Amino acid sequence: MDTTGAGDIFGGSAVAKLLALDTPPAELEPGALEGIARFAVTAASLSTLRPGGISSIPTEAEVLAVLEE
């Protein structure tokens, strides 16, 4: 529908998850990095289903629901 903000949502989601782990990136296991990437890609892809930038940001619960499918 609209890709406005998808890149920013990807970056912001990845940084948020990275900060939540409270571990230096160089010390993260590959599985943790994959989890960060999967969350960020899912958040960005969900944002393209709605119009706008800020209004298209999915909630964490929405992202986690898709990841659990």
Biopython code that builds the backbone (N, CA, C, O; Angstrom):
import numpy as np
from Bio.PDB.StructureBuilder import StructureBuilder

atoms = [
    (1, "MET", "N", (0.819, -1.180, 0.000)),
    (1, "MET", "CA", (0.000, 0.000, 0.000)),
    (1, "MET", "C", (0.871, 1.256, 0.000)),
    (1, "MET", "O", (0.682, 2.133, -0.843)),
    (2, "ASP", "N", (1.835, 1.358, 0.942)),
    (2, "ASP", "CA", (2.631, 2.567, 1.063)),
    (2, "ASP", "C", (3.942, 2.232, 1.766)),
    (2, "ASP", "O", (3.937, 1.719, 2.885)),
    (3, "THR", "N", (5.058, 2.520, 1.113)),
    (3, "THR", "CA", (6.358, 2.193, 1.705)),
    (3, "THR", "C", (6.952, 3.329, 2.530)),
    (3, "THR", "O", (8.073, 3.212, 3.025)),
    (4, "THR", "N", (6.214, 4.425, 2.684)),
    (4, "THR", "CA", (6.710, 5.552, 3.463)),
    (4, "THR", "C", (7.066, 5.101, 4.880)),
    (4, "THR", "O", (6.229, 4.557, 5.601)),
    (5, "GLY", "N", (8.293, 5.331, 5.256)),
    (5, "GLY", "CA", (8.733, 5.024, 6.619)),
    (5, "GLY", "C", (9.212, 3.611, 6.852)),
    (5, "GLY", "O", (9.708, 3.314, 7.939)),
    (6, "ALA", "N", (9.086, 2.727, 5.877)),
    (6, "ALA", "CA", (9.459, 1.323, 6.103)),
    (6, "ALA", "C", (10.937, 1.178, 6.480)),
    (6, "ALA", "O", (11.277, 0.383, 7.356)),
    (7, "GLY", "N", (11.800, 1.929, 5.835)),
    (7, "GLY", "CA", (13.225, 1.859, 6.168)),
    (7, "GLY", "C", (13.509, 2.356, 7.571)),
    (7, "GLY", "O", (14.296, 1.761, 8.307)),
    (8, "ASP", "N", (12.860, 3.450, 7.934)),
    (8, "ASP", "CA", (13.033, 3.985, 9.292)),
    (8, "ASP", "C", (12.491, 3.006, 10.326)),
    (8, "ASP", "O", (13.087, 2.839, 11.389)),
    (9, "ILE", "N", (11.385, 2.368, 10.030)),
    (9, "ILE", "CA", (10.800, 1.395, 10.952)),
    (9, "ILE", "C", (11.725, 0.183, 11.091)),
    (9, "ILE", "O", (11.885, -0.355, 12.187)),
    (10, "PHE", "N", (12.328, -0.243, 9.987)),
    (10, "PHE", "CA", (13.292, -1.338, 10.053)),
    (10, "PHE", "C", (14.445, -0.962, 10.986)),
    (10, "PHE", "O", (14.776, -1.703, 11.911)),
    (11, "GLY", "N", (15.043, 0.187, 10.730)),
    (11, "GLY", "CA", (16.190, 0.622, 11.535)),
    (11, "GLY", "C", (15.842, 0.820, 12.998)),
    (11, "GLY", "O", (16.577, 0.384, 13.884)),
    (12, "GLY", "N", (14.730, 1.473, 13.248)),
    (12, "GLY", "CA", (14.312, 1.719, 14.624)),
    (12, "GLY", "C", (13.992, 0.444, 15.366)),
    (12, "GLY", "O", (14.317, 0.306, 16.546)),
    (13, "SER", "N", (13.359, -0.484, 14.686)),
    (13, "SER", "CA", (13.021, -1.767, 15.310)),
    (13, "SER", "C", (14.275, -2.565, 15.640)),
    (13, "SER", "O", (14.376, -3.175, 16.704)),
    (14, "ALA", "N", (15.224, -2.551, 14.720)),
    (14, "ALA", "CA", (16.475, -3.281, 14.948)),
    (14, "ALA", "C", (17.235, -2.678, 16.133)),
    (14, "ALA", "O", (17.731, -3.409, 16.990)),
    (15, "VAL", "N", (17.326, -1.360, 16.180)),
    (15, "VAL", "CA", (18.043, -0.701, 17.276)),
    (15, "VAL", "C", (17.334, -0.945, 18.608)),
    (15, "VAL", "O", (17.987, -1.190, 19.622)),
    (16, "ALA", "N", (16.004, -0.878, 18.608)),
    (16, "ALA", "CA", (15.250, -1.120, 19.843)),
    (16, "ALA", "C", (15.510, -2.524, 20.378)),
    (16, "ALA", "O", (15.733, -2.704, 21.575)),
    (17, "LYS", "N", (15.481, -3.511, 19.501)),
    (17, "LYS", "CA", (15.735, -4.890, 19.934)),
    (17, "LYS", "C", (17.181, -5.064, 20.397)),
    (17, "LYS", "O", (17.438, -5.764, 21.377)),
    (18, "LEU", "N", (18.116, -4.436, 19.702)),
    (18, "LEU", "CA", (19.518, -4.504, 20.084)),
    (18, "LEU", "C", (19.727, -3.904, 21.472)),
    (18, "LEU", "O", (20.419, -4.489, 22.306)),
    (19, "LEU", "N", (19.139, -2.756, 21.716)),
    (19, "LEU", "CA", (19.269, -2.114, 23.028)),
    (19, "LEU", "C", (18.609, -2.940, 24.125)),
    (19, "LEU", "O", (19.101, -2.987, 25.253)),
    (20, "ALA", "N", (17.498, -3.590, 23.798)),
    (20, "ALA", "CA", (16.805, -4.407, 24.795)),
    (20, "ALA", "C", (17.656, -5.600, 25.241)),
    (20, "ALA", "O", (17.529, -6.066, 26.373)),
    (21, "LEU", "N", (18.515, -6.088, 24.358)),
    (21, "LEU", "CA", (19.381, -7.218, 24.707)),
    (21, "LEU", "C", (20.520, -6.798, 25.632)),
    (21, "LEU", "O", (21.073, -7.628, 26.352)),
    (22, "ASP", "N", (20.873, -5.510, 25.614)),
    (22, "ASP", "CA", (21.912, -4.970, 26.488)),
    (22, "ASP", "C", (23.218, -5.758, 26.381)),
    (22, "ASP", "O", (23.878, -6.041, 27.380)),
    (23, "THR", "N", (23.569, -6.103, 25.145)),
    (23, "THR", "CA", (24.798, -6.843, 24.866)),
    (23, "THR", "C", (25.498, -6.169, 23.693)),
    (23, "THR", "O", (24.840, -5.828, 22.710)),
    (24, "PRO", "N", (26.807, -5.966, 23.764)),
    (24, "PRO", "CA", (27.507, -5.375, 22.623)),
    (24, "PRO", "C", (27.285, -6.220, 21.360)),
    (24, "PRO", "O", (27.316, -7.449, 21.428)),
    (25, "PRO", "N", (27.065, -5.580, 20.229)),
    (25, "PRO", "CA", (26.799, -6.331, 18.988)),
    (25, "PRO", "C", (27.851, -7.399, 18.679)),
    (25, "PRO", "O", (27.514, -8.479, 18.193)),
    (26, "ALA", "N", (29.095, -7.107, 18.952)),
    (26, "ALA", "CA", (30.165, -8.073, 18.654)),
    (26, "ALA", "C", (30.051, -9.343, 19.493)),
    (26, "ALA", "O", (30.622, -10.375, 19.141)),
    (27, "GLU", "N", (29.317, -9.271, 20.597)),
    (27, "GLU", "CA", (29.175, -10.428, 21.481)),
    (27, "GLU", "C", (27.883, -11.204, 21.263)),
    (27, "GLU", "O", (27.639, -12.198, 21.947)),
    (28, "LEU", "N", (27.069, -10.774, 20.339)),
    (28, "LEU", "CA", (25.798, -11.459, 20.087)),
    (28, "LEU", "C", (26.013, -12.740, 19.294)),
    (28, "LEU", "O", (26.847, -12.805, 18.391)),
    (29, "GLU", "N", (25.249, -13.739, 19.652)),
    (29, "GLU", "CA", (25.264, -15.006, 18.917)),
    (29, "GLU", "C", (24.503, -14.822, 17.597)),
    (29, "GLU", "O", (23.644, -13.946, 17.494)),
    (30, "PRO", "N", (24.813, -15.638, 16.598)),
    (30, "PRO", "CA", (24.100, -15.520, 15.326)),
    (30, "PRO", "C", (22.574, -15.615, 15.466)),
    (30, "PRO", "O", (21.845, -14.938, 14.741)),
    (31, "GLY", "N", (22.097, -16.439, 16.380)),
    (31, "GLY", "CA", (20.650, -16.565, 16.571)),
    (31, "GLY", "C", (20.013, -15.275, 17.062)),
    (31, "GLY", "O", (18.900, -14.933, 16.664)),
    (32, "ALA", "N", (20.721, -14.565, 17.926)),
    (32, "ALA", "CA", (20.209, -13.287, 18.427)),
    (32, "ALA", "C", (20.157, -12.256, 17.311)),
    (32, "ALA", "O", (19.196, -11.494, 17.208)),
    (33, "LEU", "N", (21.188, -12.232, 16.476)),
    (33, "LEU", "CA", (21.198, -11.309, 15.340)),
    (33, "LEU", "C", (20.078, -11.636, 14.356)),
    (33, "LEU", "O", (19.443, -10.742, 13.797)),
    (34, "GLU", "N", (19.848, -12.928, 14.157)),
    (34, "GLU", "CA", (18.757, -13.342, 13.271)),
    (34, "GLU", "C", (17.414, -12.901, 13.846)),
    (34, "GLU", "O", (16.544, -12.441, 13.106)),
    (35, "GLY", "N", (17.241, -13.035, 15.143)),
    (35, "GLY", "CA", (15.996, -12.601, 15.777)),
    (35, "GLY", "C", (15.750, -11.110, 15.618)),
    (35, "GLY", "O", (14.626, -10.678, 15.366)),
    (36, "ILE", "N", (16.818, -10.326, 15.770)),
    (36, "ILE", "CA", (16.715, -8.881, 15.572)),
    (36, "ILE", "C", (16.295, -8.586, 14.137)),
    (36, "ILE", "O", (15.388, -7.787, 13.900)),
    (37, "ALA", "N", (16.954, -9.231, 13.188)),
    (37, "ALA", "CA", (16.650, -9.001, 11.770)),
    (37, "ALA", "C", (15.227, -9.421, 11.422)),
    (37, "ALA", "O", (14.525, -8.708, 10.705)),
    (38, "ARG", "N", (14.801, -10.569, 11.924)),
    (38, "ARG", "CA", (13.437, -11.043, 11.638)),
    (38, "ARG", "C", (12.396, -10.080, 12.201)),
    (38, "ARG", "O", (11.398, -9.795, 11.539)),
    (39, "PHE", "N", (12.615, -9.580, 13.409)),
    (39, "PHE", "CA", (11.685, -8.631, 14.007)),
    (39, "PHE", "C", (11.629, -7.352, 13.176)),
    (39, "PHE", "O", (10.545, -6.850, 12.876)),
    (40, "ALA", "N", (12.792, -6.827, 12.806)),
    (40, "ALA", "CA", (12.847, -5.576, 12.055)),
    (40, "ALA", "C", (12.212, -5.709, 10.669)),
    (40, "ALA", "O", (11.480, -4.821, 10.231)),
    (41, "VAL", "N", (12.492, -6.808, 9.987)),
    (41, "VAL", "CA", (11.903, -7.030, 8.657)),
    (41, "VAL", "C", (10.385, -7.167, 8.764)),
    (41, "VAL", "O", (9.649, -6.636, 7.932)),
    (42, "THR", "N", (9.928, -7.870, 9.775)),
    (42, "THR", "CA", (8.491, -8.048, 9.958)),
    (42, "THR", "C", (7.813, -6.720, 10.265)),
    (42, "THR", "O", (6.755, -6.422, 9.712)),
    (43, "ALA", "N", (8.413, -5.924, 11.140)),
    (43, "ALA", "CA", (7.843, -4.611, 11.467)),
    (43, "ALA", "C", (7.774, -3.734, 10.227)),
    (43, "ALA", "O", (6.757, -3.084, 9.983)),
    (44, "ALA", "N", (8.841, -3.709, 9.445)),
    (44, "ALA", "CA", (8.860, -2.892, 8.238)),
    (44, "ALA", "C", (7.829, -3.377, 7.223)),
    (44, "ALA", "O", (7.149, -2.573, 6.586)),
    (45, "SER", "N", (7.718, -4.693, 7.079)),
    (45, "SER", "CA", (6.757, -5.208, 6.093)),
    (45, "SER", "C", (5.323, -4.917, 6.514)),
    (45, "SER", "O", (4.479, -4.605, 5.674)),
    (46, "LEU", "N", (5.045, -5.018, 7.810)),
    (46, "LEU", "CA", (3.691, -4.689, 8.277)),
    (46, "LEU", "C", (3.366, -3.218, 8.030)),
    (46, "LEU", "O", (2.220, -2.870, 7.745)),
    (47, "SER", "N", (4.370, -2.366, 8.138)),
    (47, "SER", "CA", (4.130, -0.934, 7.947)),
    (47, "SER", "C", (3.717, -0.603, 6.517)),
    (47, "SER", "O", (3.050, 0.405, 6.282)),
    (48, "THR", "N", (4.104, -1.437, 5.566)),
    (48, "THR", "CA", (3.739, -1.160, 4.171)),
    (48, "THR", "C", (2.280, -1.484, 3.869)),
    (48, "THR", "O", (1.780, -1.153, 2.794)),
    (49, "LEU", "N", (1.604, -2.120, 4.802)),
    (49, "LEU", "CA", (0.198, -2.472, 4.600)),
    (49, "LEU", "C", (-0.743, -1.329, 4.958)),
    (49, "LEU", "O", (-1.948, -1.415, 4.724)),
    (50, "ARG", "N", (-0.185, -0.247, 5.533)),
    (50, "ARG", "CA", (-0.991, 0.902, 5.964)),
    (50, "ARG", "C", (-0.425, 2.170, 5.329)),
    (50, "ARG", "O", (0.770, 2.246, 5.046)),
    (51, "PRO", "N", (-1.278, 3.157, 5.108)),
    (51, "PRO", "CA", (-0.775, 4.417, 4.548)),
    (51, "PRO", "C", (-0.080, 5.266, 5.617)),
    (51, "PRO", "O", (-0.379, 5.165, 6.807)),
    (52, "GLY", "N", (0.844, 6.093, 5.165)),
    (52, "GLY", "CA", (1.479, 7.059, 6.050)),
    (52, "GLY", "C", (2.778, 6.576, 6.654)),
    (52, "GLY", "O", (3.188, 5.431, 6.464)),
    (53, "GLY", "N", (3.420, 7.477, 7.390)),
    (53, "GLY", "CA", (4.684, 7.159, 8.044)),
    (53, "GLY", "C", (4.455, 6.748, 9.483)),
    (53, "GLY", "O", (4.502, 5.563, 9.813)),
    (54, "ILE", "N", (4.207, 7.727, 10.340)),
    (54, "ILE", "CA", (4.009, 7.451, 11.763)),
    (54, "ILE", "C", (2.791, 6.559, 11.984)),
    (54, "ILE", "O", (2.817, 5.645, 12.808)),
    (55, "SER", "N", (1.748, 6.833, 11.252)),
    (55, "SER", "CA", (0.503, 6.063, 11.446)),
    (55, "SER", "C", (0.627, 4.606, 11.027)),
    (55, "SER", "O", (-0.236, 3.792, 11.355)),
    (56, "SER", "N", (1.692, 4.268, 10.306)),
    (56, "SER", "CA", (1.837, 2.886, 9.831)),
    (56, "SER", "C", (2.717, 2.028, 10.738)),
    (56, "SER", "O", (2.907, 0.843, 10.467)),
    (57, "ILE", "N", (3.251, 2.606, 11.802)),
    (57, "ILE", "CA", (4.139, 1.844, 12.690)),
    (57, "ILE", "C", (3.331, 0.784, 13.435)),
    (57, "ILE", "O", (2.381, 1.115, 14.145)),
    (58, "PRO", "N", (3.702, -0.490, 13.279)),
    (58, "PRO", "CA", (2.972, -1.545, 13.988)),
    (58, "PRO", "C", (3.384, -1.591, 15.459)),
    (58, "PRO", "O", (4.480, -1.161, 15.816)),
    (59, "THR", "N", (2.525, -2.099, 16.284)),
    (59, "THR", "CA", (2.875, -2.282, 17.691)),
    (59, "THR", "C", (3.777, -3.511, 17.809)),
    (59, "THR", "O", (3.834, -4.349, 16.909)),
    (60, "GLU", "N", (4.472, -3.595, 18.927)),
    (60, "GLU", "CA", (5.311, -4.774, 19.167)),
    (60, "GLU", "C", (4.455, -6.035, 19.183)),
    (60, "GLU", "O", (4.867, -7.079, 18.678)),
    (61, "ALA", "N", (3.269, -5.933, 19.763)),
    (61, "ALA", "CA", (2.376, -7.090, 19.823)),
    (61, "ALA", "C", (1.978, -7.555, 18.426)),
    (61, "ALA", "O", (1.894, -8.758, 18.181)),
    (62, "GLU", "N", (1.735, -6.632, 17.516)),
    (62, "GLU", "CA", (1.388, -6.998, 16.150)),
    (62, "GLU", "C", (2.538, -7.727, 15.474)),
    (62, "GLU", "O", (2.327, -8.723, 14.781)),
    (63, "VAL", "N", (3.742, -7.238, 15.672)),
    (63, "VAL", "CA", (4.916, -7.874, 15.069)),
    (63, "VAL", "C", (5.103, -9.270, 15.651)),
    (63, "VAL", "O", (5.311, -10.228, 14.907)),
    (64, "LEU", "N", (5.032, -9.389, 16.961)),
    (64, "LEU", "CA", (5.213, -10.692, 17.608)),
    (64, "LEU", "C", (4.136, -11.694, 17.184)),
    (64, "LEU", "O", (4.417, -12.885, 17.045)),
    (65, "ALA", "N", (2.915, -11.222, 16.979)),
    (65, "ALA", "CA", (1.835, -12.119, 16.529)),
    (65, "ALA", "C", (2.163, -12.711, 15.167)),
    (65, "ALA", "O", (1.936, -13.899, 14.938)),
    (66, "VAL", "N", (2.693, -11.898, 14.262)),
    (66, "VAL", "CA", (3.052, -12.401, 12.937)),
    (66, "VAL", "C", (4.233, -13.370, 13.040)),
    (66, "VAL", "O", (4.260, -14.393, 12.356)),
    (67, "LEU", "N", (5.186, -13.054, 13.876)),
    (67, "LEU", "CA", (6.349, -13.936, 14.035)),
    (67, "LEU", "C", (5.971, -15.286, 14.620)),
    (67, "LEU", "O", (6.642, -16.286, 14.365)),
    (68, "GLU", "N", (4.896, -15.320, 15.405)),
    (68, "GLU", "CA", (4.464, -16.578, 16.024)),
    (68, "GLU", "C", (3.665, -17.455, 15.069)),
    (68, "GLU", "O", (3.446, -18.634, 15.348)),
    (69, "GLU", "N", (3.228, -16.894, 13.951)),
    (69, "GLU", "CA", (2.421, -17.680, 12.993)),
    (69, "GLU", "C", (3.258, -18.745, 12.322)),
    (69, "GLU", "O", (2.749, -19.498, 11.491)),
]
sb = StructureBuilder()
sb.init_structure("model")
sb.init_model(0)
sb.init_chain("A")
sb.init_seg("    ")
for serial, (resi, resn, name, xyz) in enumerate(atoms, 1):
    if name == "N":
        sb.init_residue(resn, " ", resi, " ")
    sb.init_atom(name, np.array(xyz, "f"), 0.0, 1.0, " ", f" {name:<3s}", serial, name[0])
structure = sb.get_structure()
